[in-house]
Amino acid sequence: MATDDPVTNDGPATVGPLDGAVVPRYAGLPTFARLPRREDVPRFDVAVLGVPFDSGVSYRPGARFGPAHIRQSSRLLRPYNPALEVAPFGVQQVVDAGDLTVNPFDIGQAIGQIEAGVRELSQSAKLLVLGGDHTIALPVLRAMHALHGPIAVLHFDAHLDTWDTYFGEPYTHGTPFRRASEEGLLDREHCLHIGIRGPLYAPSDLSDSFDLGFATIGCVEFETLGVAGVIERMRARLGDRPVYVSVDIDVLDPAYAPGTGTPEAGGMSSRELLAVLRGLMGADIVSADIVEVSPAYDHAEITGIAAAHVGFELLSVLALG
């Protein structure tokens, strides 16, 4: 396998992405960043895992095609991150573990399948999970809690996702963090929403979310705090706790991410989101997800490219953890 030259520490050399100067970007296996598959290497530190599931959506469907779209959009990623001065594929072995098979007709069974798949893979690696809709965060958090105890969730989203039910159903893409809090999976003193905006059902939505363990930095606060101020408040909230990062791509303004199921005006820019993610350098990140990419509503891979770069920054932060 032709690879970009890896940068390594004192450990064994890693197998990196295909070299774009040898194999054209549009050729080769459609893995994330053209990384090796799980079966191509004897060991790995981080696995990119697709969960093509969107049976929990309440508006536009299509996030089941998100993992494939993000992978396709990641072909132009290169192996060195100059902003963080790290080669994330060189200092850790990253693989693409393919997709989980989940039942699209039975949400309960699908949640169990996701939890089982994540538990198996997370025994030996940290995960970057590509959704899929936000329902998938609940089974991933169950697996993370089994490994790490109560988790501080850093949640980037336009929406709180702490509502109780939709049409009487408790397991949807708008309810995962309420269920996680009720199940005792969260460290309620250290969870944080970033990017919340748009209309709510009632003022109690925010107070309910706070009672479930989440502080909130709304999008309007970027105007006064700036990126540096948001990072400062984020790090103060997270402290030194184990952190799971969940990125709903609709945290971005629709100008930067049109390909999503529930877009809201007035969101973060791609530059702001990537900068805030870089502010996690040194935090105890246990795993992460990127969800709600719906390619049928994308144009020119705008959303997919944004999601791919979010993944690259998260992998870079994991490399520096």
C-alpha positions as CSV (number, residue, x, y, z in Angstrom):
1,M,0.0,0.0,0.0
2,A,1.4,3.4,-1.0
3,T,1.2,5.8,1.9
4,D,2.2,9.4,2.7
5,D,5.3,9.2,4.8
6,P,4.2,8.9,8.4
7,V,5.7,10.9,11.3
8,T,6.2,8.6,14.2
9,N,7.2,8.8,17.9
10,D,9.5,6.1,19.3
11,G,6.9,3.3,18.6
12,P,6.5,1.3,15.5
13,A,5.8,3.1,12.2
14,T,2.1,3.6,11.3
15,V,0.4,2.9,8.1
16,G,-1.0,6.2,6.8
17,P,-3.2,7.3,4.0
18,L,-2.6,6.5,0.4
19,D,-0.1,9.0,-1.1
20,G,-2.0,11.4,-3.4
21,A,1.1,11.8,-5.5
22,V,1.1,8.1,-6.3
23,V,-2.6,7.2,-6.3
24,P,-4.9,9.9,-7.6
25,R,-7.3,11.4,-5.0
26,Y,-10.3,10.1,-6.9
27,A,-9.0,6.5,-7.0
28,G,-8.5,3.8,-4.4
29,L,-10.7,2.4,-1.6
30,P,-13.3,4.9,-0.2
31,T,-12.1,4.9,3.4
32,F,-12.0,8.0,5.5
33,A,-9.0,10.1,4.4
34,R,-8.0,7.0,2.3
35,L,-6.7,5.4,5.5
36,P,-6.1,1.6,5.8
37,R,-8.9,-0.7,6.7
38,R,-9.1,-2.4,10.0
39,E,-8.0,-5.7,8.5
40,D,-5.0,-4.1,6.8
41,V,-3.0,-3.5,10.0
42,P,-2.2,-5.7,13.0
43,R,-3.1,-3.0,15.6
44,F,-4.7,0.4,15.8
45,D,-5.2,3.2,18.2
46,V,-8.2,5.0,16.7
47,A,-11.0,3.6,14.5
48,V,-13.3,5.5,12.2
49,L,-16.7,3.7,12.4
50,G,-19.7,4.4,10.3
51,V,-23.2,4.0,11.6
52,P,-25.6,4.4,8.7
53,F,-28.8,4.8,10.6
54,D,-31.5,7.6,10.4
55,S,-34.7,6.0,11.6
56,G,-34.8,8.5,14.5
57,V,-35.1,11.7,12.4
58,S,-38.1,14.1,12.8
59,Y,-37.8,16.1,9.5
60,R,-35.5,15.5,6.5
61,P,-34.2,11.9,6.2
62,G,-31.0,10.8,4.6
63,A,-28.3,10.7,7.3
64,R,-28.0,7.0,6.8
65,F,-25.9,8.0,3.7
66,G,-23.8,10.3,5.8
67,P,-20.8,7.9,6.5
68,A,-20.3,7.2,2.8
69,H,-20.6,10.9,2.0
70,I,-18.1,12.0,4.6
71,R,-15.6,9.4,3.5
72,Q,-16.0,10.5,-0.2
73,S,-15.5,14.2,0.9
74,S,-12.4,13.3,2.9
75,R,-10.3,12.2,-0.1
76,L,-8.4,15.5,-0.2
77,L,-7.3,15.5,3.5
78,R,-3.5,15.4,3.9
79,P,-1.5,13.9,6.7
80,Y,-0.2,17.0,8.5
81,N,-2.2,19.5,10.6
82,P,-0.2,22.8,10.6
83,A,-2.6,24.5,13.0
84,L,-1.9,22.0,15.7
85,E,1.6,21.0,14.4
86,V,0.8,17.3,14.4
87,A,0.6,14.4,11.9
88,P,-2.5,12.6,13.4
89,F,-2.0,9.5,11.2
90,G,1.7,9.3,12.0
91,V,1.7,9.4,15.9
92,Q,-1.3,7.0,16.2
93,Q,-2.5,4.2,14.0
94,V,-5.9,5.2,12.6
95,V,-8.0,2.8,10.6
96,D,-11.4,2.8,8.9
97,A,-13.4,0.0,10.5
98,G,-16.2,0.2,8.0
99,D,-19.9,0.4,8.9
100,L,-22.0,-1.3,11.6
101,T,-25.1,-3.2,10.3
102,V,-28.2,-1.9,12.1
103,N,-31.9,-2.6,11.7
104,P,-33.6,0.4,9.9
105,F,-37.1,-0.7,11.0
106,D,-36.6,-1.3,14.8
107,I,-35.0,1.6,16.7
108,G,-34.7,-0.4,19.9
109,Q,-32.9,-3.3,18.1
110,A,-30.7,-0.8,16.2
111,I,-29.6,0.9,19.5
112,G,-28.6,-2.5,20.9
113,Q,-26.6,-3.3,17.8
114,I,-24.8,0.0,17.9
115,E,-24.0,-0.4,21.6
116,A,-22.7,-3.9,21.0
117,G,-20.5,-2.9,18.0
118,V,-19.1,0.1,19.8
119,R,-18.3,-1.9,22.9
120,E,-16.4,-4.5,20.9
121,L,-14.3,-1.9,19.0
122,S,-13.7,0.5,21.9
123,Q,-12.0,-2.2,23.9
124,S,-8.9,-1.6,21.8
125,A,-9.3,1.8,20.4
126,K,-10.8,5.3,20.6
127,L,-13.5,5.9,18.1
128,L,-14.5,8.6,15.6
129,V,-18.1,7.6,14.8
130,L,-19.7,8.8,11.6
131,G,-23.5,9.0,11.7
132,G,-26.2,8.6,11.0
133,D,-28.7,10.7,13.0
134,H,-28.2,11.8,16.6
135,T,-30.0,8.8,18.1
136,I,-26.7,6.9,17.8
137,A,-25.1,9.0,20.5
138,L,-27.1,7.2,23.3
139,P,-25.7,3.7,22.6
140,V,-22.2,5.1,22.1
141,L,-22.4,6.8,25.4
142,R,-23.6,3.6,27.1
143,A,-20.5,1.9,25.8
144,M,-18.3,4.9,26.9
145,H,-19.8,4.8,30.4
146,A,-19.0,1.2,30.7
147,L,-15.3,2.0,30.1
148,H,-14.9,5.4,31.7
149,G,-17.7,5.9,34.2
150,P,-19.7,9.2,34.0
151,I,-18.9,11.1,30.9
152,A,-18.7,14.9,30.2
153,V,-20.4,15.4,26.9
154,L,-19.3,18.3,24.8
155,H,-22.2,18.7,22.4
156,F,-22.1,21.0,19.3
157,D,-25.5,21.4,17.9
158,A,-28.2,23.9,16.9
159,H,-30.6,22.0,19.1
160,L,-30.6,20.8,22.7
161,D,-31.5,17.2,22.0
162,T,-32.7,16.9,25.6
163,W,-36.4,16.7,24.8
164,D,-38.5,13.9,26.3
165,T,-40.4,12.3,23.4
166,Y,-41.4,12.8,19.8
167,F,-44.9,11.4,19.0
168,G,-44.6,9.5,22.2
169,E,-41.4,7.8,21.3
170,P,-38.5,8.1,23.7
171,Y,-35.7,7.2,21.4
172,T,-35.2,9.8,18.6
173,H,-32.5,12.2,17.4
174,G,-34.0,14.8,19.6
175,T,-33.9,12.9,22.9
176,P,-30.5,11.1,23.3
177,F,-29.0,13.3,26.0
178,R,-32.1,13.3,28.1
179,R,-32.0,9.5,28.1
180,A,-28.3,9.5,28.8
181,S,-28.7,11.8,31.7
182,E,-31.7,9.7,33.1
183,E,-29.6,6.5,32.8
184,G,-26.7,8.1,34.8
185,L,-24.3,8.0,31.9
186,L,-23.3,11.7,32.2
187,D,-21.1,13.8,34.5
188,R,-23.7,16.4,35.2
189,E,-21.3,19.0,36.5
190,H,-19.3,19.1,33.3
191,C,-21.5,18.7,30.2
192,L,-21.9,21.6,27.7
193,H,-23.9,22.5,24.6
194,I,-22.2,24.9,22.1
195,G,-24.0,26.5,19.2
196,I,-27.6,26.3,20.4
197,R,-29.9,28.7,18.5
198,G,-33.3,29.1,16.9
199,P,-36.8,28.9,18.3
200,L,-37.6,26.6,21.2
201,Y,-40.9,25.0,22.3
202,A,-40.9,26.9,25.6
203,P,-38.5,28.6,28.0
204,S,-38.5,25.5,30.1
205,D,-36.5,23.7,27.3
206,L,-33.4,25.5,28.5
207,S,-34.0,25.0,32.2
208,D,-34.8,21.3,31.7
209,S,-31.5,20.9,29.8
210,F,-29.7,22.6,32.7
211,D,-31.3,20.3,35.2
212,L,-30.2,17.3,33.1
213,G,-26.6,18.5,33.4
214,F,-25.9,20.8,30.5
215,A,-24.5,24.3,30.6
216,T,-25.1,26.2,27.3
217,I,-23.1,28.5,25.1
218,G,-25.5,29.8,22.5
219,C,-24.5,31.0,19.1
220,V,-25.4,34.6,19.9
221,E,-22.6,34.5,22.5
222,F,-20.0,34.2,19.8
223,E,-20.6,37.9,19.1
224,T,-19.5,38.9,22.5
225,L,-17.1,36.2,23.6
226,G,-15.4,35.5,20.4
227,V,-13.7,32.1,19.7
228,A,-11.1,32.6,22.4
229,G,-13.8,33.3,25.0
230,V,-15.8,30.3,24.0
231,I,-12.8,28.1,24.3
232,E,-12.0,29.5,27.7
233,R,-15.5,28.8,29.0
234,M,-15.5,25.4,27.3
235,R,-12.3,24.3,29.0
236,A,-13.4,25.6,32.4
237,R,-16.7,23.6,32.1
238,L,-15.0,20.3,31.0
239,G,-12.2,20.5,33.5
240,D,-10.1,17.3,33.6
241,R,-13.0,14.9,33.1
242,P,-13.3,12.2,30.4
243,V,-15.0,13.9,27.5
244,Y,-17.1,12.6,24.6
245,V,-17.4,15.1,21.8
246,S,-20.7,15.0,19.7
247,V,-20.8,17.2,16.6
248,D,-24.2,17.6,14.9
249,I,-23.2,19.2,11.6
250,D,-26.2,21.5,11.9
251,V,-24.3,23.5,14.5
252,L,-22.9,25.1,11.3
253,D,-25.0,27.8,9.5
254,P,-26.8,26.3,6.5
255,A,-24.4,28.4,4.4
256,Y,-21.6,26.1,5.5
257,A,-23.7,22.9,5.9
258,P,-26.9,22.8,3.8
259,G,-26.8,19.0,3.7
260,T,-28.5,18.3,7.1
261,G,-31.9,17.3,8.3
262,T,-33.0,20.2,10.6
263,P,-31.1,23.4,9.4
264,E,-31.3,26.6,11.5
265,A,-30.1,30.1,10.4
266,G,-27.5,32.0,12.4
267,G,-25.1,29.2,13.0
268,M,-21.3,28.9,13.5
269,S,-19.0,29.2,10.5
270,S,-16.7,26.3,9.6
271,R,-13.7,28.3,10.7
272,E,-15.2,29.0,14.1
273,L,-16.1,25.3,14.7
274,L,-12.7,24.0,13.6
275,A,-11.0,26.6,15.9
276,V,-13.1,25.7,18.9
277,L,-12.3,22.0,18.3
278,R,-8.5,22.8,18.2
279,G,-9.1,24.4,21.7
280,L,-9.6,20.8,23.0
281,M,-5.9,20.1,22.7
282,G,-4.8,18.3,25.8
283,A,-8.3,17.4,27.0
284,D,-9.1,13.8,27.9
285,I,-11.2,13.0,24.8
286,V,-12.4,9.4,25.0
287,S,-14.2,9.3,21.6
288,A,-16.3,11.4,19.3
289,D,-19.0,11.5,16.7
290,I,-20.1,13.5,13.7
291,V,-23.8,13.1,12.9
292,E,-26.7,14.4,10.8
293,V,-24.9,14.8,7.4
294,S,-27.7,14.2,4.8
295,P,-26.1,14.2,1.4
296,A,-29.3,14.5,-0.6
297,Y,-29.5,18.2,0.5
298,D,-25.8,18.9,0.0
299,H,-24.2,20.7,-2.9
300,A,-20.7,20.4,-4.2
301,E,-19.9,18.4,-1.0
302,I,-20.0,21.6,1.1
303,T,-21.4,19.7,4.1
304,G,-19.3,16.6,3.5
305,I,-16.1,18.6,3.3
306,A,-16.9,20.4,6.5
307,A,-17.6,17.1,8.3
308,A,-14.4,15.6,6.9
309,H,-12.4,18.5,8.3
310,V,-14.2,18.3,11.6
311,G,-13.1,14.6,11.7
312,F,-9.5,15.6,10.9
313,E,-9.4,18.1,13.7
314,L,-10.9,15.6,16.2
315,L,-8.3,13.0,15.1
316,S,-5.6,15.6,15.6
317,V,-6.8,16.4,19.1
318,L,-6.8,12.7,19.9
319,A,-3.2,12.4,18.7
320,L,-2.2,15.2,21.1
321,G,-4.3,13.8,24.1
